[in-house]
Amino acid sequence: MNKEEIIQELEKREMEDILELIEDAEKGYLEELEIVPSVGLLYDRELNEAIISLLKEQGVEIIYVTEEE
C-alpha cells in the first residue's frame, strides 16, 4: 500500500487523527510514537502496518510499550 492509497483509505474512513499523525510526521513535528503492539493504531492490521511503515519512512521512531506502561 503506497502513501496515496493509505491517505485515501483514511479519508474514506474519516480517520482524521491518523491523517494528522502522518501530516505531523511529514512536517518533522513527530519524532517518536509509543504504540502498544497488541492494540496498534487501528483494528485493521494491514492498514495499521502500512501506516507504521509510512511513519518510519518519515523518520518517526516507533516505540513499542507494554500495556502496563
C-alpha positions as CSV (number, residue, x, y, z in Angstrom):
1,M,0.0,0.0,0.0
2,N,1.6,3.3,-1.0
3,K,1.2,6.7,0.7
4,E,-1.6,7.9,-1.6
5,E,-3.6,4.6,-1.0
6,I,-3.2,4.9,2.7
7,I,-4.4,8.5,2.8
8,Q,-7.4,7.7,0.6
9,E,-8.4,4.9,2.9
10,L,-8.0,7.0,6.0
11,E,-10.1,9.8,4.4
12,K,-12.7,7.3,3.3
13,R,-12.9,6.0,6.9
14,E,-12.8,9.6,8.3
15,M,-9.8,8.9,10.5
16,E,-8.7,12.5,10.9
17,D,-6.4,11.7,13.9
18,I,-4.3,9.3,12.0
19,L,-4.2,11.7,9.0
20,E,-2.9,14.4,11.4
21,L,-0.2,12.0,12.6
22,I,1.0,11.5,9.0
23,E,1.0,15.2,8.3
24,D,2.9,15.9,11.5
25,A,5.5,13.3,10.6
26,E,5.9,14.8,7.1
27,K,6.5,18.3,8.6
28,G,9.0,16.9,11.1
29,Y,6.8,17.6,14.1
30,L,6.5,13.9,15.1
31,E,9.8,12.3,16.2
32,E,8.5,9.3,18.1
33,L,5.3,7.4,18.7
34,E,4.6,5.0,21.5
35,I,2.4,2.0,20.5
36,V,1.1,-1.0,22.4
37,P,1.8,-3.9,20.0
38,S,-1.4,-5.7,20.8
39,V,-3.5,-2.6,20.1
40,G,-1.6,-0.8,17.3
41,L,-3.1,2.3,15.8
42,L,-6.1,0.7,14.1
43,Y,-8.1,-2.6,14.2
44,D,-7.3,-3.2,10.5
45,R,-4.0,-5.0,10.7
46,E,-3.0,-4.4,7.1
47,L,-3.7,-0.7,7.3
48,N,-2.1,-0.5,10.7
49,E,1.2,-2.0,9.4
50,A,1.1,0.3,6.3
51,I,0.7,3.4,8.5
52,I,3.5,2.3,10.8
53,S,5.8,1.7,7.8
54,L,4.9,5.1,6.4
55,L,5.7,6.8,9.7
56,K,9.0,5.0,9.9
57,E,9.8,6.2,6.4
58,Q,9.1,9.7,7.6
59,G,11.8,9.3,10.3
60,V,9.4,8.6,13.2
61,E,10.8,6.2,15.8
62,I,8.2,3.7,16.8
63,I,8.5,2.7,20.5
64,Y,6.6,-0.4,21.5
65,V,5.4,-0.3,25.1
66,T,3.7,-2.9,27.2
67,E,0.1,-2.5,28.3
68,E,1.3,-1.9,31.9
69,E,3.3,1.2,30.9
